[in-house]
Amino acid sequence: MVSARRSFQGSLPVAAMPRLCEVLASKEGLAQYELDFGRDEYGTAYLDVRVQAPLWLICQRSLEPFVMPVSLESRLGLIRSERDESALPAGYEPLLIGEDDKLSLLDVIEDELLLELPLIPINPDSELPEEVTRPPEEQVPADERPKNPFAVLRELKKT
């Protein structure tokens, strides 16, 4: 693939990526991909990966599902052992190739999408819950404030 500078493009259902589906709210959608194999001016074998996919996540602010459009581009340096990683040029992410020289392109696409997911997904259009946005206690009338369990300690400290 590298010597022939092969390219692949197409789409695949999000449901075809089981590890990704484990962290999604829904398996709906298609991932559009472009994959280009080649060698750079230093002779380093690479795989350029471009993927666009709508991924359904659960907003951790509102606990509602939302679609996060993912668009990624990365250059993966193809290496045969972990010690070859240090020889990769800047901007390359390592991709370890097995001894049989086989590579699952579906796994590569799935791995790249998993790496794009935010640690804590938050829908940018969501609003904070009322209990978070209510005014500070100084602005709430004293008779509406909950009783402070440490008020007794405060009184003891004054004496």
N, C-alpha and C positions, 0 to 999 in steps of 0.2 A: 504494500500500500504506500509506504514512504517513497520507495524508488520510483513508483509510477505516479506519484503526486495525485493520488486518488481523492475524489471529493464525493460526499454523499449529502443528500438533503431530503427532507420529507417531514412527515408528522407521525406521531405515535400517541396513543391514548395515555393519559395520566394513569389510568387504571392498570396499565401494563407494568407499572413500576411499584412493586409491593412494598419496598422499604419506605418509599416516599409516601405512599397511601396511608401508612401507619400513623403519620403525623398530620395528615390533612383532615379537614372537616368533610370533604367530599372528593370522590374520585373523578368528578366531571372534568372535561376539558381535553384539549389536544396540545401537545408540545411540538412546536415547529423547530426543526434543528438543521444546522449545516455543519458538516464535519470536513475538514481539509487536512490531509496528511502531506508532509513535505520535509525538506531539510533546509536549515538556514545556512548562512554564509560560513559558519564555523563547522558545518557538517553534522550538527545536532538534529536528530530526528524529532519531529514534533507532530502534534495533533492540535489544530485550532478547532475550538468548540464554540458554537453560537447557538443559543437556545432561547426561545420565547415561549412562555407558558402562563396561563392563568391558573393560579393555585388557590384553593379554598382553605383558609385558615380560620382559627377561632381567635377573635380579638380578646386579649387578656384584660382589656379595660372594660368592655361591655359584655363579654362572654357571648357575643353574637358572631355568626360566620360572616366572612367577607372575602372578596376576591383580591388577591395581591398579584398584579401582573409582574412576572419575572422576566427580565431580559438580561442575559449574561453572555460575556465573551471571555474566553480564557485560552491561553496557550499552554499545552501540556508537553513537557519534555519527556520523551519515551526513554526510559532507562531499564537496564537489566538487573541491576543490584542497587541497594541503598547507598553504597559508597559512591556511585556515579552521580548522585544528587548534587554534590558539591561542585561538579563540573558544569552544571547547567547555567546558561547565561541568566542575567537578571531578567525578571518578568516571566520566567517559566515556572510552572508548577510541576513537580515530578509525578510521573505516572509509571508505576512499576509494571513491566511486561513479564508474563510468566515464561518459563523455560520453553514452552511449546510455541511461543511467539503468537499466541492467540489472544485476542482482545474482544471483549463483549462491548459493543458500542452502546447497547441499551444500558449496561451498568455504568459506563462512563457518563452518559447523559443523566442518569439517575443520581450519581454521586455529585455531579456539578449542581444539580437542582437542590439537593439536600444541603450543600454548602452555602447556597444562596438564601436559605430560610433564616429569618431573624430569630434570635434567641427568645425574644418575647414579642410575639406578633401583636401589633396594635393597628387598628384601622384608623388611618389619619382623619376620617370623617366622623369618628365616634366622639361622644362627649363624656366627660367625667361624671360619675354618679353624684347625686345631690349630696350625699353624706360627705363627699370629699370637697365639694365646692361651697358648702355652707360657710357663713362668715365665722371668723374666730370667736372664741368664747367671750371676749371682751365686748363684742357687739351684740351678743345674745343676752336678753334680760336675765338678771340673776335668778328670778323665780322659774325660768324655763330651763336653766342649766341642770344637768344631772348632778347628783350629790357626789362630791369628791371624797373617796374613801380615806384620803390622807389629811383631810381637814382637821381631824382630831390631833394628829401628830403636829400640825402647824400650830395649833393652840397650845399644846404642851411645850413646844419649843419657845414660844413667847414668854412663858413663865419661868 
